[in-house]
Amino acid sequence: MNEPRHHSPALAEPQSDGAGATDAELEDFLASHGGVFFELQERLGLLRRNALCSAKRALLFVGLAWGVPLLLGIPRSFLLDIQGAYLADFGVWAKFFIAIGAFILAEQQVEKGLRAKLSQLVRAPIISPAFIPKAAAIVTAALRQRDSRAAELGCLALAIFASVLSYLNFHTADASFWAVEHMPEGNRITAAGWWSICFSLPLFVFLFLRGVWRHFVWARLLRGLAKLDLRLVATHPDGKGGLAFLAQYPNAYVFFVFGMSCAIAAAVAKNLLHEGLTLTTFSMVMGGWLAIIMGFFAYPLSAFTPALVRLKEEGLALLGAQATQFCRAAERKAIGRNVFIDPVPEADNDLSDPAKHYEAYRKLSTILVSRAAVIPVAAGALIPFAIAGATKLPFKEVFSVLKKLLLL
């Protein structure tokens, strides 16, 4: 029996001429290339078209964002026994050291991971060859969105807005710390504070928003491809119609999620730990953050659920009918007739037993997101919160919460 295939009736069948020539176009989606910021770094010699030089750039940007304020604050930066010291500020470490470095390092992993998943759609092929030209057009549109100047300027504008808010917060501080000198006549922002306002914080916010935007572009690309003719097969050993490899794409974002989580965990720790933190509140915060991360990555994958549902429903219906015919034929061979006899005699067709296929269709998962596929990214999201919580709560209790959430 032929496996049912998913078709999209809303799309007209495109011409298949030249489909092979467009295979390479689908593999040209380089998630970390393109855009104004990429071109600026290329002109400055920080990267090349064929080499992102992530490690070198991570060291440079961390040095500028975290190292320069450290040097500008000498000698106070190295005095750990004073209140509000630079090296004792977990928020600074989280945003300017860990997060910025992680965002830059993530670019290579994200680009490599997403390109591999896109290539597999063609190599299998999951996308029907006749629809490869339309798939290439979807990738081309995604590349235009990736390179959007308006999008990166919007990210920059929001980063500047965050700096303005930071400037206003510095002037309302009621105590001196590395960025502000509190005086009766008014607060004075230090050289390190000005650098963080003008460079470090905008860079952190810009890299974060740019990464989120590019993931949104990837999400739209996947959701567009999900509407094409997909050659899914329920008996595939991955249990997801042959799409399980797509469910693993979030793990390409481990560095990005870890950096983002460090910054947010530091902010949560600053606001919650001083007020007293209960295990219940801590569990809710970690569970809520994990739900946000899972939703972030489940959105593009959810577009494939309708195709998998249709495959499962139509396959079970067809195989159920074949199973009835096969079992009635077996019943006639066993007892000479059917217990329930039809008015019209049935022909004994040579049908195979569909039991194994039926069981495969019955067990087919219609949701691509799975715990096993996202454990690395879930760990990257939760470990920073666990470290922050362990400063105020017993380690065993914190570890227990972390373990339960990873096993959900």
Order of alpha helices (4+ residues) and beta strands (2+ residues): alpha-alpha-alpha-alpha-alpha-alpha-alpha-beta-beta-alpha-alpha-alpha-alpha-alpha-alpha-alpha-alpha-alpha
